Amino acid sequence: MKYLPDFYKHLQRMIESRTHSAIACVISRTGSGPREAGAMMLLTEDGFTAGTVGGGLLEAQVMDLAQTVIQSGKPVCKTFNLDADAAADDGMICGGTVAVLINRIYPSEATTVALYEKLLNHLKQRNTVHLIISIQEHSGGIRTGLGLFSIDGADPGTLPVSAEEVESLSNETGNHFPLLTRLRKERFFILPINLPEVVFIFGAGHISQVLTPFCRTVGFYPVVLDDREDFANPKLFPEAGEIIVIDSFSGCFGGIEVDENSFLVVVTRGHSHDREVVSQALRTPAKYIGMIGSRRKRDGIYMTLRKEGFSEDVLKRIYSPIGLNIGAQTPAEIAVSIVAELIAVRHGHCKGNIQP
């Protein structure tokens, strides 16, 4: 379950504990609805929730409907008209419409549970998965089906289509944007699930405390590491995906999983700790390695790293001084410059090198 967003962690717990629950998913939006298509919320029969479909009056109505779905087992697809009054309640400037599909997860439905387990296994391996839901109209309401498309191919599950048609539906949307489409008389909602990139933040000081919620806001999954338990704690980092108290910065990569999509932000409390972390970071395939500090500090650390055997080409992987050059001074401004650089790297608009 390492680095899974909270929604999927709770989904796994619900499945393992065989808890009756429901998933509400926004399948379309017009106007200024509070959440985009693909936003999901997990709800259980005892009132627990994870995720959100928008908050306010809309979410309250969805929560009431979800309890009905859990009790009856009958899925519901409802379009909510957010008029001026409802929009004001939700903090929006103007209204729109939001269509929400609510499906029950029932422990005895072996095929559906197996599909969600398969989905979770792919996400743990950080594979992109397409969740495909069919919506069939009938006299008593709607009937839904569930299938997947992944690196393993198509799994039609309970969908009313063949494996070839599942693959065709998946190809309609690519890997980024949800799509509500039709095949014959049925509607299909196709949701590509891409896990957020993990940002490992080494050091739990003032900059990290501001940086962490910024990372969450722009779609990263922040993991904070420090050797000081008083600093590395949930009260200071309520937006952190995980907080890890390490014994020391020496050997701090032993308990984490860094891959070619990982981002490493080095903002510890001292030069020696920064050097220790960067020395280990350069031995990983991380996509981004950023180190805080002045150019003078950076040059001194690079001199030591060269003595350790790192070549100039390897040192060019480091972004230092960290962050885009916007003249940042305060911890909040520095955090803005760092997250801006992370976004630039994520989208291929920034290359690592030794800055002059």
Buried (B, 14 or more C-beta within 10 A) or exposed (E): EEBBBEBBBBBBBBBEEEBBBBBBBBBBBEEBBBBEBBBBBBBBBEEEBBBBBBEBBBBEBBBEBBBEBBEEEBBBBEEBEBEEEBBBBBEBEEBBBBBBBBBBBBBEBEEBBEBBBBBBBBBBEBBBBBBBBBBBEEEEEBBBBBBBBBEEEBBBBBBBBEBEBBBBBBEEBEEEEBBBEEBEEBBBBBBBBEBBBBBBBBBBBBBBBBBBBBBBEEEBBBBBBBBEEEBBBEEBBEBBBBBBBBEEBBEBBEEBEBEEBBBBBBBBBEBEBBBBBBBBBBEBEBBBBBBBBEEEBBEBBBEBBEEEEBEEEEBEBBBBBBBBEEEBEEBBBBBBBBBBBBBBBBEEEBEBEBEE
